[in-house]
Amino acid sequence: MNHLGKLDDPALLDALASKVADARRLLREIADDFSPAAFASSLGGEDMVLTDLIVRDALAIEIFSLDTGRLPAETYALIAQVKSHYGLALRLYYPRHDLAEAWTREHGIDAFYESVELRKGCCHFRKVEPLQRALAGRKAWITGMRAQQSATREGLPVRSFDPGSGGLEKFNPLTAWSEREVWAYLKQNQVPYNALHDQFYPSIGCAPCTRAITPGEDVRAGRWWWENPESKECGLHIKRA
Protein backbone atom coordinates (compact mmCIF):
# COMPACT_ATOMS: atom_id res chain seq x y z
CA MET A 1 0.00 0.00 0.00
CA ASN A 2 2.96 2.32 -0.52
CA HIS A 3 1.06 4.25 -3.20
CA LEU A 4 -1.30 5.56 -0.51
CA GLY A 5 1.39 7.64 1.18
CA LYS A 6 1.54 8.28 4.92
CA LEU A 7 -1.51 6.83 6.64
CA ASP A 8 -0.83 8.66 9.90
CA ASP A 9 -1.10 12.12 8.36
CA PRO A 10 -3.01 14.37 10.84
CA ALA A 11 -5.29 15.83 8.15
CA LEU A 12 -6.15 12.34 6.93
CA LEU A 13 -6.89 11.11 10.44
CA ASP A 14 -9.07 14.15 11.20
CA ALA A 15 -11.15 13.52 8.08
CA LEU A 16 -11.29 9.82 8.93
CA ALA A 17 -12.53 10.47 12.47
CA SER A 18 -15.47 12.44 11.10
CA LYS A 19 -16.37 9.72 8.61
CA VAL A 20 -16.06 7.00 11.25
CA ALA A 21 -18.49 8.91 13.47
CA ASP A 22 -20.94 9.22 10.56
CA ALA A 23 -20.65 5.52 9.74
CA ARG A 24 -21.16 4.46 13.36
CA ARG A 25 -24.23 6.68 13.65
CA LEU A 26 -25.71 5.28 10.43
CA LEU A 27 -25.03 1.67 11.42
CA ARG A 28 -26.73 2.20 14.77
CA GLU A 29 -29.76 3.74 13.05
CA ILE A 30 -29.95 0.76 10.72
CA ALA A 31 -29.75 -1.67 13.64
CA ASP A 32 -32.45 0.23 15.55
CA ASP A 33 -34.84 1.12 12.73
CA PHE A 34 -34.44 -1.59 10.11
CA SER A 35 -34.24 -4.82 12.08
CA PRO A 36 -33.62 -7.45 10.89
CA ALA A 37 -30.72 -6.02 8.89
CA ALA A 38 -27.69 -7.78 7.48
CA PHE A 39 -24.25 -6.83 6.23
CA ALA A 40 -23.10 -8.64 3.08
CA SER A 41 -19.34 -8.89 3.51
CA SER A 42 -17.11 -9.72 0.57
CA LEU A 43 -14.17 -9.69 3.02
CA GLY A 44 -12.40 -6.85 1.19
CA GLY A 45 -10.74 -3.98 3.02
CA GLU A 46 -13.92 -1.91 3.13
CA ASP A 47 -15.90 -4.85 4.45
CA MET A 48 -13.39 -5.41 7.22
CA VAL A 49 -13.84 -1.75 8.27
CA LEU A 50 -17.59 -2.31 8.58
CA THR A 51 -17.10 -5.65 10.33
CA ASP A 52 -14.90 -3.93 12.89
CA LEU A 53 -17.42 -1.12 13.46
CA ILE A 54 -20.37 -3.50 13.82
CA VAL A 55 -18.55 -5.79 16.24
CA ARG A 56 -17.06 -2.92 18.30
CA ASP A 57 -20.50 -1.42 18.87
CA ALA A 58 -22.16 -4.83 19.36
CA LEU A 59 -24.84 -3.95 16.83
CA ALA A 60 -27.73 -6.28 16.03
CA ILE A 61 -26.67 -6.65 12.40
CA GLU A 62 -25.91 -10.12 11.07
CA ILE A 63 -22.70 -10.37 9.05
CA PHE A 64 -22.70 -12.93 6.27
CA SER A 65 -20.55 -13.77 3.27
CA LEU A 66 -21.02 -15.66 0.01
CA ASP A 67 -18.73 -18.64 -0.45
CA THR A 68 -18.81 -19.10 -4.21
CA GLY A 69 -16.75 -22.28 -4.07
CA ARG A 70 -13.92 -20.60 -6.00
CA LEU A 71 -12.51 -18.11 -3.51
CA PRO A 72 -8.74 -17.68 -3.09
CA ALA A 73 -7.06 -19.56 -0.25
CA GLU A 74 -6.22 -16.21 1.33
CA THR A 75 -9.92 -15.37 1.62
CA TYR A 76 -10.65 -18.61 3.45
CA ALA A 77 -7.71 -17.84 5.76
CA LEU A 78 -9.28 -14.45 6.52
CA ILE A 79 -12.61 -16.09 7.39
CA ALA A 80 -10.75 -18.13 10.01
CA GLN A 81 -8.90 -15.03 11.18
CA VAL A 82 -12.18 -13.15 11.65
CA LYS A 83 -13.33 -15.93 13.95
CA SER A 84 -10.14 -15.91 16.02
CA HIS A 85 -9.85 -12.09 16.15
CA TYR A 86 -13.48 -11.20 16.86
CA GLY A 87 -14.98 -14.47 18.05
CA LEU A 88 -17.28 -14.12 15.05
CA ALA A 89 -18.27 -17.09 12.93
CA LEU A 90 -19.44 -15.57 9.67
CA ARG A 91 -22.64 -17.04 8.30
CA LEU A 92 -21.74 -18.44 4.89
CA TYR A 93 -24.10 -18.97 1.97
CA TYR A 94 -23.18 -21.37 -0.82
CA PRO A 95 -24.34 -21.92 -4.42
CA ARG A 96 -27.08 -24.48 -4.90
CA HIS A 97 -25.36 -27.64 -6.06
CA ASP A 98 -28.03 -28.39 -8.67
CA LEU A 99 -27.53 -24.99 -10.32
CA ALA A 100 -23.74 -25.34 -10.21
CA GLU A 101 -23.86 -28.82 -11.71
CA ALA A 102 -26.27 -27.82 -14.48
CA TRP A 103 -24.32 -24.69 -15.50
CA THR A 104 -20.88 -26.31 -15.52
CA ARG A 105 -22.21 -29.38 -17.32
CA GLU A 106 -23.64 -27.22 -20.11
CA HIS A 107 -20.96 -24.56 -20.39
CA GLY A 108 -17.78 -25.88 -18.78
CA ILE A 109 -16.05 -25.01 -15.54
CA ASP A 110 -14.33 -21.84 -16.84
CA ALA A 111 -16.81 -20.69 -19.49
CA PHE A 112 -17.02 -17.24 -17.85
CA TYR A 113 -13.95 -16.24 -19.87
CA GLU A 114 -15.86 -16.69 -23.14
CA SER A 115 -18.47 -13.91 -22.89
CA VAL A 116 -20.00 -11.37 -20.53
CA GLU A 117 -23.27 -13.31 -20.68
CA LEU A 118 -21.64 -16.56 -19.55
CA ARG A 119 -19.65 -14.76 -16.85
CA LYS A 120 -22.82 -13.16 -15.50
CA GLY A 121 -24.52 -16.55 -15.60
CA CYS A 122 -21.74 -17.96 -13.44
CA CYS A 123 -21.99 -14.99 -11.07
CA HIS A 124 -25.74 -15.50 -10.87
CA PHE A 125 -25.72 -19.03 -9.48
CA ARG A 126 -22.61 -18.48 -7.37
CA LYS A 127 -23.50 -15.07 -5.93
CA VAL A 128 -26.86 -13.56 -6.88
CA GLU A 129 -29.08 -16.53 -6.00
CA PRO A 130 -27.30 -17.14 -2.65
CA LEU A 131 -27.63 -13.41 -1.86
CA GLN A 132 -31.36 -13.59 -2.49
CA ARG A 133 -31.62 -16.37 0.08
CA ALA A 134 -29.43 -14.47 2.53
CA LEU A 135 -31.60 -11.36 2.29
CA ALA A 136 -34.96 -13.13 2.54
CA GLY A 137 -36.98 -11.62 5.37
CA ARG A 138 -34.61 -8.67 5.88
CA LYS A 139 -35.63 -5.04 6.02
CA ALA A 140 -32.21 -3.70 5.00
CA TRP A 141 -28.85 -4.79 3.69
CA ILE A 142 -25.49 -3.09 4.04
CA THR A 143 -22.55 -3.15 1.64
CA GLY A 144 -18.95 -1.91 1.75
CA MET A 145 -19.08 -0.29 -1.70
CA ARG A 146 -17.41 3.07 -2.36
CA ALA A 147 -18.25 5.53 -5.14
CA GLN A 148 -14.57 5.85 -6.15
CA GLN A 149 -14.11 2.15 -6.82
CA SER A 150 -15.20 2.04 -10.46
CA ALA A 151 -17.20 3.64 -13.26
CA THR A 152 -20.16 1.42 -12.38
CA ARG A 153 -20.29 2.89 -8.85
CA GLU A 154 -20.03 6.58 -9.62
CA GLY A 155 -22.66 8.57 -7.71
CA LEU A 156 -23.33 5.68 -5.33
CA PRO A 157 -25.82 6.91 -2.69
CA VAL A 158 -25.59 6.26 1.02
CA ARG A 159 -29.13 4.89 0.97
CA SER A 160 -31.47 3.62 -1.72
CA PHE A 161 -34.49 1.38 -2.14
CA ASP A 162 -33.67 -1.91 -3.86
CA PRO A 163 -36.76 -3.48 -5.43
CA GLY A 164 -34.66 -6.21 -7.02
CA SER A 165 -33.63 -7.79 -3.72
CA GLY A 166 -37.06 -8.37 -2.28
CA GLY A 167 -37.88 -4.70 -1.79
CA LEU A 168 -35.64 -3.54 1.03
CA GLU A 169 -33.43 -0.60 1.93
CA LYS A 170 -29.81 -0.73 0.85
CA PHE A 171 -27.09 1.18 2.68
CA ASN A 172 -23.53 1.99 1.61
CA PRO A 173 -21.98 3.63 4.71
CA LEU A 174 -18.53 3.99 3.12
CA THR A 175 -19.59 5.44 -0.24
CA ALA A 176 -17.76 8.74 0.40
CA TRP A 177 -14.61 7.13 1.84
CA SER A 178 -11.35 7.20 -0.07
CA GLU A 179 -9.01 4.24 -0.39
CA ARG A 180 -6.55 6.03 1.89
CA GLU A 181 -9.21 6.43 4.57
CA VAL A 182 -10.08 2.75 4.41
CA TRP A 183 -6.45 1.75 4.88
CA ALA A 184 -5.80 4.34 7.55
CA TYR A 185 -8.68 2.82 9.54
CA LEU A 186 -7.44 -0.74 9.05
CA LYS A 187 -3.91 0.14 10.13
CA GLN A 188 -4.93 2.43 13.00
CA ASN A 189 -7.25 -0.20 14.50
CA GLN A 190 -5.17 -3.29 13.65
CA VAL A 191 -8.03 -4.84 11.71
CA PRO A 192 -7.26 -8.15 9.98
CA TYR A 193 -7.41 -8.08 6.19
CA ASN A 194 -6.86 -10.32 3.19
CA ALA A 195 -3.17 -11.06 2.60
CA LEU A 196 -3.71 -10.57 -1.15
CA HIS A 197 -4.09 -6.83 -0.56
CA ASP A 198 -0.35 -6.71 0.13
CA GLN A 199 0.26 -8.35 -3.24
CA PHE A 200 -1.44 -5.56 -5.26
CA TYR A 201 -4.96 -7.02 -5.15
CA PRO A 202 -7.11 -4.06 -4.03
CA SER A 203 -10.35 -5.80 -5.08
CA ILE A 204 -10.74 -9.53 -4.54
CA GLY A 205 -13.42 -11.87 -5.82
CA CYS A 206 -13.26 -15.42 -7.10
CA ALA A 207 -9.72 -16.65 -7.77
CA PRO A 208 -10.11 -17.21 -11.55
CA CYS A 209 -11.63 -13.74 -11.99
CA THR A 210 -9.15 -11.69 -9.96
CA ARG A 211 -5.59 -10.61 -10.72
CA ALA A 212 -3.09 -8.16 -9.29
CA ILE A 213 -3.02 -4.64 -10.72
CA THR A 214 -0.16 -2.34 -11.67
CA PRO A 215 0.44 1.15 -10.25
CA GLY A 216 -1.99 3.68 -11.70
CA GLU A 217 -4.68 1.17 -12.65
CA ASP A 218 -8.22 1.50 -11.33
CA VAL A 219 -8.72 -0.37 -8.04
CA ARG A 220 -11.13 -2.78 -9.73
CA ALA A 221 -8.99 -3.27 -12.85
CA GLY A 222 -8.06 -6.74 -11.60
CA ARG A 223 -11.67 -7.92 -11.56
CA TRP A 224 -12.83 -9.54 -14.84
CA TRP A 225 -9.90 -7.80 -16.49
CA TRP A 226 -10.82 -9.15 -19.94
CA GLU A 227 -14.08 -7.12 -19.96
CA ASN A 228 -14.88 -3.45 -20.52
CA PRO A 229 -15.12 -1.40 -17.29
CA GLU A 230 -18.83 -0.70 -17.91
CA SER A 231 -19.73 -4.38 -17.51
CA LYS A 232 -17.70 -5.09 -14.38
CA GLU A 233 -20.42 -5.97 -11.91
CA CYS A 234 -21.59 -9.43 -10.95
CA GLY A 235 -25.30 -8.67 -10.68
CA LEU A 236 -25.40 -8.11 -6.93
CA HIS A 237 -25.40 -4.34 -7.40
CA ILE A 238 -27.44 -3.08 -10.34
CA LYS A 239 -28.19 0.60 -10.95
CA ARG A 240 -31.89 1.12 -11.56
CA ALA A 241 -33.56 4.25 -12.85
C-alpha positions in Angstrom: 0.0 0.0 0.0 3.0 2.3 -0.5 1.1 4.3 -3.2 -1.3 5.6 -0.5 1.4 7.6 1.2 1.5 8.3 4.9 -1.5 6.8 6.6 -0.8 8.7 9.9 -1.1 12.1 8.4 -3.0 14.4 10.8 -5.3 15.8 8.2 -6.2 12.3 6.9 -6.9 11.1 10.4 -9.1 14.1 11.2 -11.2 13.5 8.1 -11.3 9.8 8.9 -12.5 10.5 12.5 -15.5 12.4 11.1 -16.4 9.7 8.6 -16.1 7.0 11.2 -18.5 8.9 13.5 -20.9 9.2 10.6 -20.7 5.5 9.7 -21.2 4.5 13.4 -24.2 6.7 13.7 -25.7 5.3 10.4 -25.0 1.7 11.4 -26.7 2.2 14.8 -29.8 3.7 13.1 -29.9 0.8 10.7 -29.8 -1.7 13.6 -32.5 0.2 15.6 -34.8 1.1 12.7 -34.4 -1.6 10.1 -34.2 -4.8 12.1 -33.6 -7.5 10.9 -30.7 -6.0 8.9 -27.7 -7.8 7.5 -24.2 -6.8 6.2 -23.1 -8.6 3.1 -19.3 -8.9 3.5 -17.1 -9.7 0.6 -14.2 -9.7 3.0 -12.4 -6.9 1.2 -10.7 -4.0 3.0 -13.9 -1.9 3.1 -15.9 -4.9 4.4 -13.4 -5.4 7.2 -13.8 -1.8 8.3 -17.6 -2.3 8.6 -17.1 -5.6 10.3 -14.9 -3.9 12.9 -17.4 -1.1 13.5 -20.4 -3.5 13.8 -18.6 -5.8 16.2 -17.1 -2.9 18.3 -20.5 -1.4 18.9 -22.2 -4.8 19.4 -24.8 -3.9 16.8 -27.7 -6.3 16.0 -26.7 -6.7 12.4 -25.9 -10.1 11.1 -22.7 -10.4 9.0 -22.7 -12.9 6.3 -20.5 -13.8 3.3 -21.0 -15.7 0.0 -18.7 -18.6 -0.5 -18.8 -19.1 -4.2 -16.8 -22.3 -4.1 -13.9 -20.6 -6.0 -12.5 -18.1 -3.5 -8.7 -17.7 -3.1 -7.1 -19.6 -0.2 -6.2 -16.2 1.3 -9.9 -15.4 1.6 -10.6 -18.6 3.5 -7.7 -17.8 5.8 -9.3 -14.5 6.5 -12.6 -16.1 7.4 -10.7 -18.1 10.0 -8.9 -15.0 11.2 -12.2 -13.1 11.6 -13.3 -15.9 14.0 -10.1 -15.9 16.0 -9.9 -12.1 16.2 -13.5 -11.2 16.9 -15.0 -14.5 18.0 -17.3 -14.1 15.0 -18.3 -17.1 12.9 -19.4 -15.6 9.7 -22.6 -17.0 8.3 -21.7 -18.4 4.9 -24.1 -19.0 2.0 -23.2 -21.4 -0.8 -24.3 -21.9 -4.4 -27.1 -24.5 -4.9 -25.4 -27.6 -6.1 -28.0 -28.4 -8.7 -27.5 -25.0 -10.3 -23.7 -25.3 -10.2 -23.9 -28.8 -11.7 -26.3 -27.8 -14.5 -24.3 -24.7 -15.5 -20.9 -26.3 -15.5 -22.2 -29.4 -17.3 -23.6 -27.2 -20.1 -21.0 -24.6 -20.4 -17.8 -25.9 -18.8 -16.0 -25.0 -15.5 -14.3 -21.8 -16.8 -16.8 -20.7 -19.5 -17.0 -17.2 -17.9 -13.9 -16.2 -19.9 -15.9 -16.7 -23.1 -18.5 -13.9 -22.9 -20.0 -11.4 -20.5 -23.3 -13.3 -20.7 -21.6 -16.6 -19.5 -19.7 -14.8 -16.9 -22.8 -13.2 -15.5 -24.5 -16.6 -15.6 -21.7 -18.0 -13.4 -22.0 -15.0 -11.1 -25.7 -15.5 -10.9 -25.7 -19.0 -9.5 -22.6 -18.5 -7.4 -23.5 -15.1 -5.9 -26.9 -13.6 -6.9 -29.1 -16.5 -6.0 -27.3 -17.1 -2.6 -27.6 -13.4 -1.9 -31.4 -13.6 -2.5 -31.6 -16.4 0.1 -29.4 -14.5 2.5 -31.6 -11.4 2.3 -35.0 -13.1 2.5 -37.0 -11.6 5.4 -34.6 -8.7 5.9 -35.6 -5.0 6.0 -32.2 -3.7 5.0 -28.8 -4.8 3.7 -25.5 -3.1 4.0 -22.5 -3.2 1.6 -19.0 -1.9 1.7 -19.1 -0.3 -1.7 -17.4 3.1 -2.4 -18.2 5.5 -5.1 -14.6 5.8 -6.1 -14.1 2.1 -6.8 -15.2 2.0 -10.5 -17.2 3.6 -13.3 -20.2 1.4 -12.4 -20.3 2.9 -8.8 -20.0 6.6 -9.6 -22.7 8.6 -7.7 -23.3 5.7 -5.3 -25.8 6.9 -2.7 -25.6 6.3 1.0 -29.1 4.9 1.0 -31.5 3.6 -1.7 -34.5 1.4 -2.1 -33.7 -1.9 -3.9 -36.8 -3.5 -5.4 -34.7 -6.2 -7.0 -33.6 -7.8 -3.7 -37.1 -8.4 -2.3 -37.9 -4.7 -1.8 -35.6 -3.5 1.0 -33.4 -0.6 1.9 -29.8 -0.7 0.8 -27.1 1.2 2.7 -23.5 2.0 1.6 -22.0 3.6 4.7 -18.5 4.0 3.1 -19.6 5.4 -0.2 -17.8 8.7 0.4 -14.6 7.1 1.8 -11.3 7.2 -0.1 -9.0 4.2 -0.4 -6.5 6.0 1.9 -9.2 6.4 4.6 -10.1 2.7 4.4 -6.5 1.8 4.9 -5.8 4.3 7.5 -8.7 2.8 9.5 -7.4 -0.7 9.1 -3.9 0.1 10.1 -4.9 2.4 13.0 -7.2 -0.2 14.5 -5.2 -3.3 13.6 -8.0 -4.8 11.7 -7.3 -8.2 10.0 -7.4 -8.1 6.2 -6.9 -10.3 3.2 -3.2 -11.1 2.6 -3.7 -10.6 -1.1 -4.1 -6.8 -0.6 -0.4 -6.7 0.1 0.3 -8.4 -3.2 -1.4 -5.6 -5.3 -5.0 -7.0 -5.2 -7.1 -4.1 -4.0 -10.3 -5.8 -5.1 -10.7 -9.5 -4.5 -13.4 -11.9 -5.8 -13.3 -15.4 -7.1 -9.7 -16.7 -7.8 -10.1 -17.2 -11.5 -11.6 -13.7 -12.0 -9.1 -11.7 -10.0 -5.6 -10.6 -10.7 -3.1 -8.2 -9.3 -3.0 -4.6 -10.7 -0.2 -2.3 -11.7 0.4 1.1 -10.2 -2.0 3.7 -11.7 -4.7 1.2 -12.6 -8.2 1.5 -11.3 -8.7 -0.4 -8.0 -11.1 -2.8 -9.7 -9.0 -3.3 -12.9 -8.1 -6.7 -11.6 -11.7 -7.9 -11.6 -12.8 -9.5 -14.8 -9.9 -7.8 -16.5 -10.8 -9.2 -19.9 -14.1 -7.1 -20.0 -14.9 -3.5 -20.5 -15.1 -1.4 -17.3 -18.8 -0.7 -17.9 -19.7 -4.4 -17.5 -17.7 -5.1 -14.4 -20.4 -6.0 -11.9 -21.6 -9.4 -11.0 -25.3 -8.7 -10.7 -25.4 -8.1 -6.9 -25.4 -4.3 -7.4 -27.4 -3.1 -10.3 -28.2 0.6 -10.9 -31.9 1.1 -11.6 -33.6 4.2 -12.9 
